[in-house]
Amino acid sequence: MRKTHKKILGFTGLGLVAAVTTVAAVLPTPMAKAVSSITDTIQVRVISDDSDITISTTSAGEITSPEYAFDVAYSTLVSLKITVSNYDSEGNLIKSTIVFDRDDLDYESGVLPTFELNLDNFGGRGHYVITAEGVGHDGTPIEKMLEVVYKSEEGGSDDGGEVNPEPGDSEVDVDADIPTVEVETIAVEVYDKDGDLVKGPIIYDNPTGDEEIDLSDLPDGEYTVVIISRDEDNNVIKKEVIDVVVDKDAGDSEAEVTIEDHGEDVVKAEITVTDKDGNIVKDPIVINNPTPGDKINVDLDGLEDGDYNINVDYYDGNGNKVGGEVIPVTKTDDGKISIKTDKEVDVVTQIEIDIYDEDGNLDRVIIIDRETGTAYVYDKDGNLLYTIPDAYKDGKILIDLDGLASGNYTAVITYKDANGKTIGNTKTVKIKYEAGKAIIVPDTGSFFQGLNISRQDYLITGIIVFTVIGVVAFGIVKRNHNTKKFSGKNRR
């Protein structure tokens, strides 16, 4: 091999390693989470029962300037939370922001520093409600409110004028792409009516989605089948309960239903049995003035093998439905049943969005409670800025950059389960924010989008690539050397 070719190959390998090392060095590090500790102090003292909150302002009614100030005084409280909420002319919530929140006042009294707000940072023009909520003596809840309408200088309509003329400019919607967890094993446990385990656990590794359970060795009667799905770390990710009626001798077959408590307004309960298509297959059972805790036997005689639902609906004196349950039940005359199992389970309960600026510095953290859909927006130091209702809805995630400086941002989306464990890969979104407007920037590197790649991954990849190049180069040189030796022998 020529010396020039060797040099080119060597410099290429060294250059690749240098590039990989540089990329690893500039990757942003995850946000450090601060952990605080609390020390309880026990004191014996006499506490006044004169608990109260006062909100005062010099700008009540209507204002046309975004600058707004108010004061809060309180006495003998254990907790106090102050929220600023902005509503449009139709009463729809634009933005809700917690500006003060303490639950360690320990029956203190005092006056808070004046709250000086710029309402343009709280959603712009609209109908504002400032709410102070506290807990006083003997756990007594106290709530005081202050209302003000922020109108345009021209006045506008009586209900607050033009409200938030360009709503959502600072927000972008992103597909949630919720990851799932693969089911590694399922365990099936069978209990009798007394709650005693009579069979199992039966373990199925790598379930196919359709498993058969043989209960033919059990006496006729009603059983409860519990299906427990676990992930690769043996964590329970789903639990399903099915009632099964075994009727091998074609005798009396019935399922037991417990009357639930749905309040004092309930005057009637109606029980129906439906097939998987929703058709009623047995005469309804009507119970007047049902008593919570009563056991009702539901006749399943004459029904073919299969899956059914026992529907229990509760009604008040006006005939309005006030509650209900749906109880799945399977009937079998040979003791064998088929169960449907999930191959993957959705366990994500929280979505975290870390927003970084162009230099990789953390600027904002958004935590979304998936059950309620509410987003809690924090600054880089973990201080709550405001909340956003319905930030997760219809498979979409809302990311808000309101209050940040103009520039290019990267939003890193992480999905977590109820235990705080990260599920699946992260998702990265590029956002351009300028003049109060946010837009998603197409990612030309979308091939790697969503991969959770750390500095160590880059460095290890660089070492592997360098090693491969070195081995290949050594092989080429060795082969060339052998070729020269062989050629030399032929020339003799």
C-alpha positions in Angstrom: 0.0 0.0 0.0 1.3 3.4 -0.8 2.5 5.7 2.0 0.1 8.4 0.9 -2.9 6.0 1.1 -1.9 4.9 4.6 -1.7 8.5 5.7 -5.1 9.3 4.3 -6.7 6.3 6.0 -5.0 7.2 9.3 -6.0 10.8 9.3 -9.6 9.9 8.3 -9.9 7.6 11.4 -8.4 10.2 13.7 -10.6 12.9 12.3 -13.7 10.8 12.9 -12.7 10.1 16.5 -12.2 13.8 17.1 -15.5 14.7 15.6 -17.4 12.1 17.7 -15.5 13.3 20.9 -16.5 16.9 20.1 -20.2 16.0 19.7 -20.1 14.1 23.0 -18.5 17.0 24.8 -21.2 19.6 23.7 -24.2 17.4 24.5 -26.4 19.1 27.2 -26.4 17.4 30.5 -29.7 16.5 32.1 -31.2 18.9 34.6 -30.1 18.3 38.2 -33.0 17.7 40.5 -32.8 19.5 43.8 -34.0 17.6 46.9 -35.1 19.4 49.9 -35.6 18.2 53.4 -38.1 19.3 56.0 -37.6 19.4 59.8 -40.7 19.4 61.9 -40.8 21.6 65.0 -43.3 20.8 67.7 -44.5 23.8 69.8 -47.1 24.1 72.5 -49.0 27.4 72.3 -52.5 29.0 72.2 -53.8 29.5 68.7 -56.4 32.2 67.8 -59.4 31.0 65.9 -59.6 34.4 64.1 -58.5 33.1 60.7 -59.0 35.4 57.7 -57.7 36.6 54.3 -57.9 40.1 52.8 -57.2 41.1 49.2 -57.0 44.8 48.4 -56.3 46.9 45.3 -56.5 50.5 44.1 -57.5 49.4 40.6 -60.8 47.5 40.9 -63.3 47.2 38.1 -61.9 47.8 34.6 -58.4 48.7 33.5 -56.8 49.4 30.1 -53.1 49.1 31.2 -51.5 45.7 31.7 -49.8 46.9 34.9 -51.8 45.7 37.9 -51.0 45.4 41.6 -52.8 44.0 44.7 -52.0 43.2 48.3 -52.8 40.2 50.5 -53.0 40.1 54.3 -53.7 37.0 56.3 -54.1 35.9 59.9 -53.8 32.5 61.7 -53.3 30.3 58.6 -51.6 27.0 58.1 -51.6 27.3 54.3 -52.2 29.9 51.6 -52.3 29.7 47.8 -52.9 32.6 45.5 -54.0 32.0 41.9 -54.4 34.4 39.0 -56.8 33.1 36.3 -57.7 34.8 33.0 -61.0 34.0 31.2 -62.3 35.1 27.8 -65.7 36.8 27.2 -67.4 33.4 27.1 -66.0 32.2 30.4 -63.4 29.9 28.9 -60.1 29.7 30.9 -57.2 31.2 29.0 -54.5 30.7 31.6 -54.2 30.0 35.3 -51.1 30.9 37.2 -50.2 30.2 40.9 -48.3 33.2 42.1 -47.9 32.2 45.8 -48.2 28.8 47.5 -47.2 27.8 51.0 -48.4 25.1 53.3 -46.0 25.7 56.2 -47.4 29.0 57.6 -47.9 27.3 61.0 -50.8 29.6 62.1 -48.9 32.7 61.2 -50.3 36.1 60.4 -48.8 38.8 58.1 -48.9 40.9 55.0 -47.3 39.7 51.7 -45.2 42.0 49.5 -47.3 43.8 46.9 -48.0 41.6 43.9 -47.1 43.7 40.8 -48.2 42.0 37.6 -48.0 42.6 33.9 -51.2 41.0 32.7 -49.8 40.6 29.2 -47.8 37.8 30.7 -50.9 36.1 32.0 -52.8 35.8 28.7 -53.4 39.4 27.8 -56.8 41.1 27.8 -59.7 39.3 29.6 -61.6 38.8 32.8 -59.3 38.1 35.7 -60.1 36.4 38.9 -57.6 36.5 41.7 -58.3 33.8 44.2 -56.7 33.4 47.7 -57.3 30.0 49.3 -56.2 29.2 52.8 -56.7 26.8 55.7 -57.2 28.3 59.1 -58.1 27.3 62.7 -59.5 23.7 63.0 -58.9 23.1 59.3 -61.5 25.7 58.3 -61.2 26.5 54.5 -61.1 30.2 53.7 -61.5 31.7 50.1 -61.4 35.3 49.0 -61.6 36.6 45.4 -60.9 39.8 43.5 -62.1 40.4 39.9 -60.8 42.9 37.3 -61.4 43.3 33.6 -58.4 44.2 31.4 -59.8 45.9 28.3 -58.3 47.5 25.3 -57.7 51.3 25.4 -60.5 51.7 22.9 -62.9 50.1 25.3 -64.5 47.4 23.2 -67.4 45.3 24.4 -68.8 45.3 28.0 -67.6 41.8 28.6 -63.9 42.7 28.5 -63.3 43.9 24.9 -61.0 42.0 22.6 -59.6 39.1 24.5 -56.2 37.6 23.7 -56.4 38.6 20.0 -54.0 35.9 18.9 -54.5 33.0 21.3 -52.0 30.2 21.1 -49.2 32.1 19.3 -46.7 31.1 22.0 -47.9 27.5 21.9 -47.3 24.6 19.6 -49.1 21.2 19.4 -47.0 18.1 19.1 -48.2 14.5 18.5 -47.9 12.7 21.9 -46.6 9.4 20.4 -47.1 7.7 23.8 -44.8 4.7 24.0 -45.9 1.3 25.4 -44.3 -1.4 27.4 -44.0 -5.0 26.1 -45.7 -7.7 28.2 -43.1 -10.2 29.2 -45.2 -12.6 31.2 -48.8 -13.0 32.4 -49.9 -14.8 35.5 -53.4 -16.2 35.9 -54.9 -16.8 39.3 -58.3 -18.4 39.9 -60.3 -17.7 43.1 -63.5 -19.2 44.4 -66.5 -17.2 45.7 -64.9 -17.1 49.2 -61.8 -15.5 47.8 -59.6 -18.6 48.2 -57.0 -19.3 45.6 -58.0 -22.6 43.9 -55.7 -22.6 40.9 -52.5 -20.9 39.8 -50.7 -18.8 39.4 -50.4 -20.1 35.8 -47.5 -18.4 34.1 -47.4 -17.6 30.3 -44.1 -16.3 28.9 -44.2 -14.1 25.9 -48.1 -14.2 25.6 -49.5 -14.5 22.2 -52.6 -12.3 22.9 -55.0 -15.3 23.0 -54.5 -17.9 25.8 -56.6 -20.8 26.9 -57.3 -21.6 30.6 -58.6 -25.0 31.7 -60.9 -25.0 34.7 -62.5 -28.4 33.9 -60.9 -29.8 37.1 -62.9 -27.4 39.3 -66.4 -28.0 40.5 -69.3 -26.2 38.9 -69.7 -22.7 40.2 -68.6 -19.1 40.0 -64.9 -18.1 40.0 -62.9 -15.0 39.7 -60.0 -15.1 37.2 -57.3 -12.5 37.8 -54.9 -11.8 34.9 -51.7 -10.0 35.9 -49.4 -8.7 33.2 -45.7 -7.9 34.0 -42.8 -6.3 32.1 -39.3 -7.5 31.7 -38.4 -6.2 35.2 -41.3 -8.2 36.7 -43.2 -5.0 37.4 -47.0 -5.3 37.4 -48.2 -3.1 34.5 -51.8 -4.3 34.2 -54.4 -6.3 36.2 -57.7 -7.6 34.8 -60.5 -9.4 36.6 -63.0 -11.7 34.9 -65.9 -13.6 36.5 -66.3 -17.1 35.1 -69.3 -19.4 35.6 -68.4 -23.1 35.1 -71.5 -25.2 34.3 -70.3 -28.6 33.1 -73.5 -30.4 34.3 -75.9 -27.9 32.7 -77.4 -27.2 36.1 -78.2 -23.9 37.7 -75.6 -21.4 36.6 -75.6 -17.9 38.1 -73.3 -15.0 38.8 -73.3 -13.0 42.0 -73.5 -9.2 41.9 -72.9 -6.9 44.8 -75.0 -3.7 45.1 -72.7 -0.7 45.3 -73.3 2.6 47.1 -74.2 5.5 44.7 -75.7 7.9 47.2 -78.9 8.5 49.0 -80.8 9.5 45.8 -80.8 6.0 44.4 -84.3 4.5 44.4 -83.9 1.8 41.8 -81.3 -0.6 40.5 -81.7 -2.4 37.2 -79.5 -5.4 36.2 -79.3 -6.6 32.6 -77.2 -9.2 30.8 -75.8 -8.4 27.4 -73.8 -10.3 24.8 -70.6 -8.9 23.3 -72.6 -7.0 20.7 -74.7 -5.2 23.4 -77.9 -7.2 23.0 -79.9 -8.0 26.1 -80.1 -11.8 26.5 -81.9 -12.2 29.8 -84.9 -10.5 31.3 -83.9 -7.4 33.4 -83.9 -7.6 37.2 -85.4 -4.5 38.9 -84.6 -3.9 42.6 -86.5 -1.1 44.3 -84.7 0.8 47.1 -81.5 -1.3 46.8 -79.3 -1.6 49.9 -75.5 -1.3 49.3 -73.8 -4.5 50.1 -76.7 -6.8 49.1 -75.8 -9.8 47.0 -77.9 -10.5 43.9 -77.8 -13.8 42.0 -78.1 -13.3 38.2 -79.4 -16.3 36.3 -77.3 -17.4 33.3 -79.2 -20.6 32.5 -79.8 -21.2 28.8 -77.0 -19.0 27.6 -74.4 -20.5 25.2 -70.7 -20.5 26.0 -69.2 -17.1 25.6 -68.4 -13.7 27.0 -71.2 -11.5 28.5 -71.5 -8.3 30.5 -73.7 -7.9 33.6 -74.8 -4.2 33.6 -75.9 -2.7 36.9 -77.5 0.7 36.5 -78.8 3.0 39.4 -81.6 5.6 39.1 -82.9 8.4 41.2 -86.6 9.3 41.8 -86.8 11.2 38.6 -85.6 8.3 36.5 -82.1 9.8 35.9 -79.2 7.4 35.8 -76.8 8.3 38.6 -74.2 5.5 38.3 -73.5 2.0 37.2 -71.0 -0.9 36.8 -70.2 -3.3 34.0 -69.1 -6.7 35.1 -67.6 -9.0 32.5 -68.5 -12.7 32.9 -67.6 -15.8 30.9 -69.8 -18.9 30.8 -68.4 -22.3 29.9 -69.9 -25.8 29.9 -66.6 -27.6 29.4 -64.5 -25.6 31.9 -62.2 -24.1 29.2 -62.1 -20.4 28.5 -60.1 -18.2 26.1 -58.7 -15.0 27.4 -57.5 -12.0 25.5 -54.2 -10.6 26.7 -52.2 -7.5 25.7 -48.9 -7.8 24.0 -48.1 -4.1 24.9 -49.5 -1.9 27.7 -49.8 1.9 28.0 -48.4 2.8 31.4 -47.4 6.4 30.9 -48.9 8.7 33.6 -46.6 11.7 33.3 -45.0 13.6 30.4 -42.0 15.8 31.1 -40.8 18.4 28.6 -37.4 20.0 29.2 -36.8 23.1 27.0 -33.2 24.1 26.2 -31.9 27.2 24.5 -29.5 27.3 21.6 -26.5 26.9 24.0 -28.0 23.8 25.6 -29.0 25.6 28.8 -32.2 24.5 30.5 -34.8 27.3 30.4 -38.0 25.7 31.3 -39.6 22.4 32.5 -43.2 21.4 31.8 -44.8 18.5 33.7 -48.1 17.2 32.3 -50.4 15.0 34.4 -51.8 12.7 31.7 -54.9 11.8 33.7 -56.1 15.4 34.1 -54.3 16.8 31.0 -53.1 19.7 33.1 -49.6 21.1 32.5 -47.5 22.6 35.3 -44.9 25.1 33.9 -41.7 25.6 35.9 -38.7 27.9 35.4 -35.2 26.5 35.3 -34.9 26.7 39.1 -38.1 24.6 39.7 -40.4 27.5 40.5 -44.0 27.1 39.4 -44.9 29.8 36.8 -48.4 28.8 35.8 -50.6 25.9 34.8 -52.3 25.1 31.5 -55.6 23.1 31.4 -56.0 20.5 28.6 -52.3 20.6 27.7 -52.6 16.9 26.9 -55.8 16.1 24.8 -56.8 14.0 21.9 -53.3 12.6 21.5 -51.6 16.0 21.4 -49.1 17.7 23.7 -49.2 21.5 24.1 -45.8 23.2 24.6 -45.9 26.8 25.7 -42.9 29.2 25.4 -44.7 32.3 26.7 -42.3 34.5 28.7 -39.1 33.2 27.1 -36.7 35.3 25.0 -36.8 35.1 21.2 -34.6 32.4 19.8 -34.3 28.7 18.8 -35.2 26.1 21.4 -35.1 22.3 21.7 -37.9 20.5 23.6 -36.9 17.1 24.9 -40.0 15.0 25.8 -39.7 12.2 28.3 -42.5 9.7 29.2 -42.7 8.3 32.7 -44.9 5.7 34.6 -46.5 6.1 38.0 -43.2 5.1 39.7 -41.2 7.8 37.8 -39.5 5.2 35.5 -38.7 6.5 32.0 -40.7 4.6 29.4 -39.5 4.3 25.8 -37.3 6.8 24.1 -37.3 10.5 24.4 -38.7 12.7 21.6 -37.0 15.9 20.4 -38.8 18.9 18.9 -37.1 22.0 17.4 -39.0 25.2 18.0 -38.4 28.7 16.7 -39.8 31.5 19.0 -39.8 35.0 17.7 -41.9 38.1 18.5 -44.2 36.0 20.7 -44.9 33.4 18.1 -43.7 29.8 18.2 -43.4 27.4 15.2 -42.0 23.9 14.9 -38.8 23.7 12.8 -38.5 20.6 10.6 -35.7 18.4 11.9 -33.4 17.4 9.0 -31.8 14.9 11.2 -35.1 13.1 11.8 -33.5 9.7 11.2 -32.1 9.8 14.8 -35.0 11.7 16.4 -36.3 9.9 19.4 -33.1 8.0 20.1 -31.9 8.4 23.7 -28.2 8.9 22.9 -25.8 9.9 25.7 -22.2 11.1 25.7 -21.1 7.7 26.6 -22.9 6.3 23.6 -21.0 8.7 21.3 -17.6 7.9 22.9 -18.2 4.1 22.8 -19.3 4.4 19.2 -16.2 6.4 18.4 -13.9 3.8 20.0 -15.6 1.0 18.0 -15.4 2.9 14.7 -11.7 3.7 15.4 -10.9 0.1 16.2 -12.7 -1.2 13.1 -10.8 1.3 10.9 -7.5 0.3 12.6 -8.1 -3.4 12.0 -9.1 -2.8 8.4 -6.0 -0.7 7.8 -3.7 -3.3 9.4 -5.3 -6.0 7.2 -4.7 -3.9 4.1 -1.1 -3.2 5.0 -0.4 -6.8 5.9 -2.0 -8.1 2.7 0.1 -5.6 0.6 3.2 -6.7 2.5 2.6 -10.4 1.8 1.9 -9.6 -1.9 5.2 -7.8 -2.2 7.0 -10.8 -0.6 5.3 -13.2 -3.0 6.1 -11.0 -6.0 9.7 -10.8 -4.9 10.0 -14.6 -4.9 8.6 -14.9 -8.4 11.2 -12.4 -9.7 14.1 -14.6 -8.4 
